[in-house]
Each structure stands twice: as structure tokens, then as C-alpha cells.
């Protein structure tokens, strides 16, 4: 979510950028087929480190306000769901189960949740309480947010901004308009402040997240009821923060329904395994 990534952006000015572009896929496709090449110009280690600092800052500020993990039952519930989902990340990335995962909640009426690069998860209590989410629905949201981290959408976003800035700088130099490269170090900062996840990113996160929740033994059909609740929450004049940058909920419901034949066997196998 944009407000969260503003915190990351504050720290990103310290990142040094390599001169060689790297095009790779950060995840395997899973049964949902989410795999493609990505432009990655900054290291994941640097971004993870900056995200961890921003996450710690957010926790400190929330603790000072008295809003961090104040609902012990809900916090325990969210952490239990994460405990089942995070081991399933190996289906997309072999290294992900070993990330330094962290799960916390903030008492707020906001309909919001996120997973920062490196596995730093935060849920806002308003999302769960106002929408009366079931564990299955929480799992779908969590899978979606974790998917952003697995696919390193933030890293890709920063890299695209840097590439665009570099192109402008080269063009300016060729035309004798000065040193355009001077602002290159700030490109990542601007990317995380000014832009949001693309529809492609959100669609990928939906696909991967649905598979993660199914593999963890949560009913992927909850994705349909989740977004129906989200649609209802939008009935006012201003959409909730959680929805402000996401694709149309009707289209993502259709995508979830189309993916159910692929992920339901994973869910059923997980249920058998838990018996």
C-alpha cells in the first residue's frame, strides 16, 4: 500500500545501483503459471534491509501511539495463519521459507494490509473486523500480500524507475543538456512515492496468493466472498485504502473463479495432509 512504501522510500536514498541490468524471474510459476522475466537493477538484499528498517520504524511509531498488537487474540490469529502460509512459499521460491518473517497488527479502522520486501507483514484490525473476515478470507489477503514480496514487485518497480531515469540522463547528455545522471540515485525514491503496483502486479499477486492459501489448507473459494465484501465496502463515495490502487474487484473475482479448478486439488490435498 502506498503509505507504507513511502516509509521504505525514505530509506532508499542509500541504495547504490549496479550498472548492469539483470533480467530474470524471481519465482517459479506454480500451478497458476505466474512466471515472467523482470528487470532488476537493485539487489534484493539492499531492498530487504531498507524495508526492515522502515518496518521497525512503523512498529516503533505504532507502539508509541499504543496501537501495535493491542488485540492479542486477533494478533495470534493472524500469526497462526501466516505460520501455515509462509512454509508454502517454497512452491515459488526455495529461499523464501528461510526469510526473517515477521507478523504484527495495528489497531486501526483502515482496510489495509501489506507484506514488505523480505517478509515483513502487517495487518490493520479494521480490515478483519469491519469486513468480518473468516480465516480463509484472511489467508487469501495474506497470500496476495506475500506474493508481492515473493515476486519482488517493489524491486522491479524501483528498477523500472531507475532505467527510465537513466535513459533520460543519457539523452540529456547526448544533447548537451547537462548531467541527467545526477538524479539517478533518487529514482528509486521517486518510484515508491509516486507510483503504485500495476494491474499486472496485482493480477500476479492474486494468482500466487490464491495458490499459497490453498496449499496452506485454506479454502481458495474464500477469494470470491472476500472480494464480494470488498465491493460492498466500496459502496460509499470514497473507496477504502486497501482498494484504492487495485484492479476492479469484478474482474479479479472472475480470475479467481477461473483458477479454482487448478488450486482446489491443492486445497483438498492439504486437508488430507492435516488429518
Secondary structure, DSSP 8 states (H G I E B T S, - for coil): -HHHHHHHHHHGGG----SS-EEE-SS--TTTT----EEE-S-HHHHHHHHHHHHHHHHHHHHHHT-BT--HHHHHHHHHHHHHHGGGGGGT-TTGGGS--EEEEE--S---EEEETTTEEEEEHHHHHHTT--HHHHHHHHHHHHHHHHTTHHHHHHHHHHHHHHHHHHHHHHTT---GGGGGGGHHHHHHHH----HHHHHHHHHHHHHHHHHTT--TTHHHHHHHHHHHHTTSSS--GGGTTS--HHHHHHHHHHHHHHHHHHHHHHHHHH-
